[in-house]
Amino acid sequence: MGLLIRNNVQVGELALQQATFLLPEAARAIEIGEQLDAQRTVSRGVAWKNSPHRDHDRRARTRCLPLPGGLLAAMKVPESGMPEETYWESLFDIPLILDRLKIDRTVGHVAELGCGYGTFTLPVARRIHGTLFTFDIEPAMIAHTLARAAEEDISNVNAALRDVLATGFGLEPECCDAVLLFNILHFPQPDDLIRKAAAVLRPGGRVLAIHWRSDIETPRGPPLHLRPKPSDAPRWADAAGLTVAEVLDLPPWHFGVVLAT
Ligand SMILES: C[S@@+](CC[C@H](N)C(=O)[O-])C[C@H]1O[C@@H](n2cnc3c(N)ncnc32)[C@H](O)[C@@H]1O
């Protein structure tokens, strides 16, 4: 079941991104697990983009999509699956987190590893003046986030299917003011990922990481032994030639780390 991308990952990325954004039929097909031919879907999507039914159809695409199985298992972070969306989004004080991380109108382009449901993607996109480039290894998460962005008329989200651990962000060097690593740094050697993040930061840019605390009981989060700690921050910074600018409390359950160029 699920979306089948027949060609290589590059073709799949293009197809899914364009198809789900442009063609509601494609999003519905993904929902019911229908198989799509990537190239054909893109060309039909472009035709639909110019059709008068577009605005009406956009509103139909809000349902949560099932996760397709086994499409890109390559380097998915372990324990990075998500609970039900409403529950997940009840676990964060999003305005507080974004305020403390100083995500506001002064911020230009941003890259994000793991959009998930778009929990942070959409509120961040609303605050910044640049584009939010977000990536996920799960096609359903990309489709869902793009559908939410369309529903909320947010036009500065660019979401693509990508294994960021394996291939990096695929963005121009030094193009971003910030890279978001939210609820993702729970694997043993994140140094290489921090370097990939640092590579797309312009001078003055920041890596912004948040994660579940391991010094208190939390209602969710990966197993305690996998969770990163604020004390890991100097090692991450050293690995990528960054400095630890701030360690933050992000109640109720998270801490944050700001690494600066
Ligand atoms: C725990 S969720 C967090 C989502 C979002 N950052 C948030 O905090 O709401 C982690 C997300 O990262 C994605 N992910 C895991 N490994 C990945 C990889 N190697 N490349 C891109 N995305 C990945 C998962 O599919 C999942 O959607």
Ligand as a Chemical Component Dictionary entry (heavy atoms), coordinates in Angstrom:
data_LIG
# 
_chem_comp.id                   LIG 
_chem_comp.type                 NON-POLYMER 
_chem_comp.pdbx_formal_charge   0 
_chem_comp.three_letter_code    LIG 
# 
loop_
_chem_comp_atom.comp_id 
_chem_comp_atom.atom_id 
_chem_comp_atom.alt_atom_id 
_chem_comp_atom.type_symbol 
_chem_comp_atom.charge 
_chem_comp_atom.model_Cartn_x 
_chem_comp_atom.model_Cartn_y 
_chem_comp_atom.model_Cartn_z 
_chem_comp_atom.pdbx_ordinal 
LIG C1  C1  C 0  9.830  12.703 15.607 1  
LIG S1  S1  S 1  9.390  13.372 14.038 2  
LIG C2  C2  C 0  9.568  15.128 14.335 3  
LIG C3  C3  C 0  8.888  15.960 13.283 4  
LIG C4  C4  C 0  8.978  17.478 13.522 5  
LIG N1  N1  N 0  10.367 17.926 13.457 6  
LIG C5  C5  C 0  8.361  17.828 14.836 7  
LIG O1  O1  O 0  9.109  18.087 15.789 8  
LIG O2  O2  O -1 7.109  17.844 14.915 9  
LIG C6  C6  C 0  10.803 13.049 13.028 10 
LIG C7  C7  C 0  10.547 13.207 11.526 11 
LIG O3  O3  O 0  11.815 13.068 10.854 12 
LIG C8  C8  C 0  11.642 12.225 9.728  13 
LIG N2  N2  N 0  12.938 11.591 9.443  14 
LIG C9  C9  C 0  13.542 10.585 10.109 15 
LIG N3  N3  N 0  14.720 10.277 9.553  16 
LIG C10 C10 C 0  14.874 11.120 8.487  17 
LIG C11 C11 C 0  15.896 11.292 7.495  18 
LIG N4  N4  N 0  16.970 10.520 7.492  19 
LIG N5  N5  N 0  15.733 12.249 6.561  20 
LIG C12 C12 C 0  14.606 13.031 6.544  21 
LIG N6  N6  N 0  13.612 12.899 7.459  22 
LIG C13 C13 C 0  13.738 11.964 8.412  23 
LIG C14 C14 C 0  10.546 11.251 10.148 24 
LIG O4  O4  O 0  9.907  10.677 9.025  25 
LIG C15 C15 C 0  9.630  12.148 10.985 26 
LIG O5  O5  O 0  8.618  12.756 10.207 27 
# 
loop_
_chem_comp_bond.comp_id 
_chem_comp_bond.atom_id_1 
_chem_comp_bond.atom_id_2 
_chem_comp_bond.value_order 
_chem_comp_bond.pdbx_ordinal 
LIG C1  S1  SING 1  
LIG S1  C2  SING 2  
LIG S1  C6  SING 3  
LIG C2  C3  SING 4  
LIG C3  C4  SING 5  
LIG C4  N1  SING 6  
LIG C4  C5  SING 7  
LIG C5  O1  DOUB 8  
LIG C5  O2  SING 9  
LIG C6  C7  SING 10 
LIG C7  O3  SING 11 
LIG C7  C15 SING 12 
LIG O3  C8  SING 13 
LIG C8  N2  SING 14 
LIG C8  C14 SING 15 
LIG N2  C9  SING 16 
LIG N2  C13 SING 17 
LIG C9  N3  DOUB 18 
LIG N3  C10 SING 19 
LIG C10 C11 SING 20 
LIG C10 C13 DOUB 21 
LIG C11 N4  SING 22 
LIG C11 N5  DOUB 23 
LIG N5  C12 SING 24 
LIG C12 N6  DOUB 25 
LIG N6  C13 SING 26 
LIG C14 O4  SING 27 
LIG C14 C15 SING 28 
LIG C15 O5  SING 29 
# 
